[in-house]
Amino acid sequence: MTVHRPLVFPACNLQTCLNKNTYAPDKCSKQMRDLYVCCARMYDETNDKGESTACPLPSVTRKWLKAHP
């Protein structure tokens, strides 16, 4: 699996926020959005073939971004 380096920072920022806020996702919405935007960019750049343990499937990523404008 190829590691998409730009994902490291958003994923770490989200994990730090969740740890700081006792895993309360509502307090980490900016970090969550940053990660999903980065995931969407990776999928766009790789024609949906990119892989990362930090990202859900391309369809889930796009659905989440559509529901959280």
N, CA, C and O of each residue as an XYZ file, in Angstrom:
276
protein
N       0.847     -1.184      0.000
C       0.000      0.000      0.000
C       0.886      1.238      0.000
O       1.861      1.307      0.747
N       0.554      2.199     -0.823
C       1.274      3.456     -0.881
C       0.707      4.394      0.179
O      -0.508      4.558      0.288
N       1.589      5.004      0.955
C       1.152      5.949      1.981
C       1.029      7.324      1.353
O       1.974      7.830      0.748
N      -0.120      7.913      1.499
C      -0.372      9.254      0.983
C       0.015     10.231      2.091
O      -0.791     10.505      2.980
N       1.222     10.751      2.048
C       1.806     11.557      3.127
C       0.936     12.719      3.618
O       0.875     12.940      4.828
N       0.260     13.472      2.742
C      -0.549     14.589      3.255
C      -1.614     14.152      4.261
O      -2.120     14.987      5.011
N      -1.965     12.870      4.296
C      -2.981     12.399      5.234
C      -2.468     12.277      6.655
O      -3.259     12.243      7.597
N      -1.163     12.210      6.821
C      -0.598     11.996      8.151
C      -0.997     13.123      9.098
O      -1.430     12.856     10.219
N      -0.862     14.366      8.675
C      -1.143     15.486      9.566
C      -2.617     15.609      9.938
O      -2.923     15.745     11.123
N      -3.548     15.567      8.979
C      -4.956     15.643      9.376
C      -5.369     14.477     10.281
O      -6.153     14.661     11.213
N      -4.849     13.297     10.010
C      -5.208     12.139     10.832
C      -4.671     12.308     12.251
O      -5.372     12.015     13.220
N      -3.445     12.774     12.377
C      -2.863     12.990     13.706
C      -3.573     14.120     14.445
O      -3.801     14.034     15.652
N      -3.919     15.176     13.719
C      -4.646     16.280     14.353
C      -5.999     15.822     14.868
O      -6.421     16.228     15.951
N      -6.675     14.989     14.109
C      -7.969     14.470     14.549
C      -7.791     13.594     15.780
O      -8.546     13.725     16.744
N      -6.811     12.708     15.764
C      -6.583     11.828     16.908
C      -6.236     12.633     18.161
O      -6.709     12.316     19.252
N      -5.419     13.665     18.010
C      -5.067     14.527     19.140
C      -6.308     15.203     19.701
O      -6.496     15.252     20.917
N      -7.153     15.725     18.822
C      -8.385     16.388     19.260
C      -9.301     15.406     19.979
O      -9.853     15.728     21.031
N      -9.465     14.222     19.422
C     -10.339     13.224     20.056
C      -9.799     12.805     21.416
O     -10.569     12.633     22.361
N      -8.504     12.641     21.522
C      -7.901     12.289     22.816
C      -8.123     13.401     23.834
O      -8.462     13.139     24.988
N      -7.930     14.636     23.402
C      -8.080     15.805     24.281
C      -9.534     15.975     24.743
O      -9.789     16.430     25.858
N     -10.478     15.608     23.878
C     -11.899     15.820     24.164
C     -12.647     14.519     24.466
O     -13.844     14.410     24.198
N     -11.958     13.562     25.009
C     -12.549     12.280     25.407
C     -13.419     11.682     24.302
O     -14.556     11.270     24.533
N     -12.860     11.647     23.120
C     -13.512     11.028     21.962
C     -14.911     11.588     21.695
O     -15.859     10.840     21.456
N     -15.018     12.911     21.741
C     -16.268     13.601     21.425
C     -16.125     14.208     20.021
O     -15.613     15.319     19.880
N     -16.577     13.480     18.976
C     -16.395     13.959     17.606
C     -16.989     15.346     17.350
O     -16.477     16.088     16.512
N     -18.058     15.703     18.058
C     -18.680     17.009     17.840
C     -17.731     18.158     18.195
O     -17.921     19.279     17.722
N     -16.718     17.894     19.018
C     -15.752     18.924     19.388
C     -14.565     18.958     18.430
O     -13.663     19.783     18.577
N     -14.569     18.074     17.468
C     -13.442     17.970     16.539
C     -13.898     18.064     15.088
O     -13.295     17.454     14.206
N     -14.948     18.815     14.842
C     -15.528     18.856     13.503
C     -14.574     19.440     12.463
O     -14.562     18.979     11.321
N     -13.773     20.442     12.832
C     -12.823     21.013     11.879
C     -11.778     19.972     11.485
O     -11.462     19.816     10.305
N     -11.248     19.267     12.469
C     -10.235     18.256     12.189
C     -10.817     17.098     11.371
O     -10.140     16.543     10.505
N     -12.061     16.742     11.648
C     -12.725     15.675     10.901
C     -12.906     16.113      9.451
O     -12.632     15.346      8.527
N     -13.364     17.334      9.255
C     -13.561     17.841      7.892
C     -12.230     17.915      7.148
O     -12.150     17.533      5.980
N     -11.187     18.402      7.817
C      -9.870     18.480      7.178
C      -9.419     17.106      6.687
O      -8.883     16.984      5.586
N      -9.635     16.078      7.498
C      -9.246     14.727      7.102
C     -10.053     14.261      5.897
O      -9.488     13.724      4.944
N     -11.365     14.460      5.927
C     -12.200     14.007      4.812
C     -11.890     14.770      3.522
O     -11.929     14.186      2.440
N     -11.586     16.053      3.622
C     -11.203     16.830      2.444
C      -9.896     16.281      1.879
O      -9.744     16.155      0.664
N      -8.960     15.958      2.760
C      -7.696     15.388      2.316
C      -7.913     14.017      1.668
O      -7.291     13.704      0.654
N      -8.787     13.211      2.249
C      -9.108     11.904      1.672
C      -9.725     12.072      0.286
O      -9.361     11.358     -0.649
N     -10.651     13.005      0.154
C     -11.304     13.244     -1.145
C     -10.280     13.678     -2.179
O     -10.342     13.252     -3.333
N      -9.343     14.518     -1.779
C      -8.290     14.960     -2.692
C      -7.443     13.765     -3.145
O      -7.110     13.646     -4.324
N      -7.100     12.890     -2.206
C      -6.329     11.703     -2.554
C      -7.086     10.843     -3.557
O      -6.515     10.382     -4.545
N      -8.371     10.630     -3.300
C      -9.177      9.817     -4.222
C      -9.283     10.476     -5.592
O      -9.239      9.790     -6.613
N      -9.421     11.801     -5.625
C      -9.474     12.511     -6.910
C      -8.161     12.351     -7.675
O      -8.163     12.124     -8.885
N      -7.047     12.469     -6.964
C      -5.728     12.382     -7.599
C      -5.387     10.962     -8.065
O      -4.568     10.787     -8.968
N      -6.005      9.961     -7.459
C      -5.663      8.565     -7.781
C      -6.797      7.836     -8.498
O      -6.769      6.614     -8.639
N      -7.799      8.600     -8.950
C      -8.939      7.994     -9.635
C      -9.594      6.910     -8.771
O      -9.938      5.829     -9.249
N      -9.753      7.236     -7.486
C     -10.371      6.358     -6.475
C      -9.563      5.093     -6.178
O     -10.098      4.151     -5.593
N      -8.308      5.053     -6.561
C      -7.494      3.870     -6.321
C      -6.544      4.046     -5.133
O      -5.887      3.090     -4.722
N      -6.468      5.258     -4.579
C      -5.597      5.507     -3.434
C      -6.086      4.742     -2.209
O      -7.275      4.455     -2.072
N      -5.153      4.419     -1.328
C      -5.499      3.688     -0.108
C      -4.859      4.355      1.091
O      -3.724      4.828      1.027
N      -5.597      4.387      2.179
C      -5.075      4.903      3.429
C      -5.916      4.331      4.562
O      -7.141      4.255      4.466
N      -5.246      3.932      5.628
C      -5.988      3.435      6.790
C      -6.747      4.569      7.475
O      -7.634      4.311      8.289
N      -6.416      5.809      7.160
C      -7.088      6.959      7.771
C      -8.385      7.333      7.059
O      -9.176      8.114      7.587
N      -8.608      6.783      5.868
C      -9.756      7.195      5.060
C     -10.773      6.073      4.881
O     -10.414      4.908      4.708
N     -12.050      6.448      4.925
C     -13.076      5.473      4.551
C     -13.087      5.314      3.025
O     -12.309      5.965      2.326
N     -13.940      4.477      2.528
C     -14.069      4.280      1.089
C     -14.398      5.596      0.393
O     -14.965      6.494      1.015
N     -14.049      5.726     -0.894
C     -14.334      6.968     -1.616
C     -15.805      7.387     -1.547
O     -16.102      8.566     -1.351
N     -16.716      6.444     -1.705
C     -18.146      6.791     -1.685
C     -18.572      7.304     -0.309
O     -19.391      8.218     -0.215
N     -18.031      6.730      0.738
C     -18.352      7.174      2.106
C     -17.784      8.573      2.337
O     -18.439      9.428      2.933
N     -16.569      8.796      1.862
C     -15.933     10.111      2.000
C     -16.779     11.189      1.321
O     -17.047     12.236      1.910
N     -17.196     10.931      0.091
C     -17.986     11.933     -0.647
C     -19.355     12.149     -0.009
O     -19.848     13.276      0.053
N     -19.959     11.074      0.458
C     -21.264     11.188      1.112
C     -21.148     12.029      2.390
O     -21.998     12.878      2.660
N     -20.099     11.787      3.168
C     -19.900     12.541      4.411
C     -19.696     14.020      4.098
O     -20.289     14.878      4.753
N     -18.859     14.327      3.100
C     -18.618     15.723      2.743
C     -19.881     16.408      2.237
O     -20.094     17.591      2.503
N     -20.707     15.685      1.521
C     -21.963     16.256      1.034
C     -22.910     16.555      2.202
O     -23.637     17.548      2.180
N     -22.896     15.700      3.208
C     -23.778     15.885      4.372
C     -23.231     16.914      5.360
O     -23.963     17.386      6.230
N     -21.954     17.261      5.233
C     -21.314     18.223      6.144
C     -20.621     19.320      5.342
O     -19.392     19.388      5.306
N     -21.421     20.184      4.694
C     -20.834     21.227      3.839
C     -20.023     22.267      4.606
O     -19.480     23.194      4.004
